[in-house]
Structures are given as C-alpha cells and as structure tokens.
Amino acid sequence: MLRSLLSVYFVLLASNGHAEANPLTDLTRGQPRDVTAIAERIAMCTHFAGEEPYDVARRKEIASTIKKYRCDRLDKAEAALRNRYRNNHAVLAVLQKAHEW
C-alpha cells in the first residue's frame, strides 16, 4: 500500500509545474501562420459565442473577446482561407477541428 502511494506521489511530483499541452497548439503545429491564426479565431469565437453573460462584467469580457478576435468577420476570412488551401486536406481538417472546440 505504501509503495502504491509513493508511486502516485512521485508521478504527481514529476508532473508538478508542467503546463498541460494546449490542444490548439498541437492541432496547428506545422501549419502556416494564417491557418494557425484563423484556427485560434474559430476556437475562441465558437467558445465565446456560447458563453452566458451572467453579469455586466462577464458581458463586457465576452464583448471584448468577440471584438478582439473579429468574430463578426470570421466567416469571410475563413472562406478565403478555405479557398486558398482548397487542395490541402491537412489545413481543411485543422479548420474543421477548430470548430469542434
């Protein structure tokens, strides 16, 4: 029993301080900069579009994020990028997965 507890302790100790991998970074690794930028915008806009503005501060935070990521212009930017990379299935897969976050 003590040995099991020590094993768990050392695993936790070894992982302490290591940030979890960012799935978006993993998804866009090796992709062109414009693809990475649009994938981030897609993920952030999708996420914040579904957030509940439960008070004034949260409403402002959501509005600020939507403005920062230019969510109102995302569809047009994504369409242009999809057209540019229409024959690159890896890029198209990245864009699709970014919507799933």
C-alpha positions in Angstrom: 0.0 0.0 0.0 2.8 2.4 1.0 4.6 1.6 -2.2 1.5 2.4 -4.3 1.0 5.7 -2.5 4.7 6.6 -3.0 4.3 5.8 -6.8 1.4 8.1 -7.1 3.2 10.8 -5.1 6.2 10.6 -7.4 4.1 10.7 -10.5 2.4 13.8 -9.2 5.6 15.3 -8.1 7.2 14.7 -11.5 4.3 16.3 -13.3 4.0 19.3 -11.0 4.7 22.6 -12.7 4.3 21.2 -16.2 1.5 23.0 -18.0 -0.9 20.8 -19.9 -0.4 20.8 -23.6 -2.6 23.2 -25.5 -4.7 21.1 -27.9 -4.9 24.1 -30.3 -1.2 24.4 -30.4 -0.9 20.7 -31.0 -3.5 20.9 -33.7 -1.9 23.7 -35.6 1.8 22.6 -35.2 3.5 22.8 -38.6 0.6 24.7 -40.2 1.1 28.1 -42.0 0.7 31.2 -39.8 -2.5 32.2 -41.4 -4.1 28.8 -40.7 -2.9 28.9 -37.1 -4.4 32.4 -36.7 -7.8 31.5 -38.2 -7.9 28.3 -36.2 -7.4 30.3 -33.0 -10.1 32.8 -34.0 -12.5 30.0 -34.8 -11.9 28.3 -31.5 -12.2 31.5 -29.5 -15.3 32.8 -31.3 -17.0 29.5 -31.1 -16.3 29.2 -27.4 -17.4 32.8 -26.5 -20.5 32.7 -28.7 -21.9 30.1 -26.4 -21.0 31.8 -23.2 -23.6 33.1 -20.8 -23.4 36.8 -20.0 -24.5 36.3 -16.4 -23.5 39.8 -15.2 -22.2 43.1 -16.5 -18.5 42.2 -16.1 -18.9 38.9 -18.0 -20.9 40.6 -20.7 -18.1 43.1 -21.2 -15.5 40.3 -21.2 -17.4 38.4 -23.9 -17.9 41.5 -26.0 -14.2 42.4 -25.7 -13.1 39.0 -26.7 -15.5 38.9 -29.7 -14.2 42.2 -30.8 -10.5 41.2 -30.3 -10.9 38.1 -32.4 -13.0 39.9 -35.0 -15.7 37.3 -34.8 -18.1 39.4 -36.9 -15.7 39.0 -39.9 -14.6 35.4 -39.2 -16.8 33.7 -41.8 -15.4 35.8 -44.7 -11.8 35.3 -43.5 -12.3 31.5 -43.1 -13.9 31.2 -46.5 -11.0 33.0 -48.1 -8.5 30.7 -46.3 -10.5 27.6 -47.3 -10.4 28.7 -50.9 -6.6 29.4 -50.7 -6.0 25.9 -49.3 -8.8 24.1 -51.0 -6.4 21.3 -52.1 -4.7 21.0 -48.8 -6.6 18.4 -46.8 -4.5 18.8 -43.7 -5.4 22.5 -43.5 -9.0 21.9 -44.1 -9.0 19.3 -41.3 -7.4 21.8 -38.9 -10.1 24.3 -39.7 -12.9 21.8 -39.2 -11.4 20.6 -35.8 -11.1 24.1 -34.6 -14.9 24.4 -34.9 -15.3 21.4 -32.6 -13.6 23.1 -29.6 
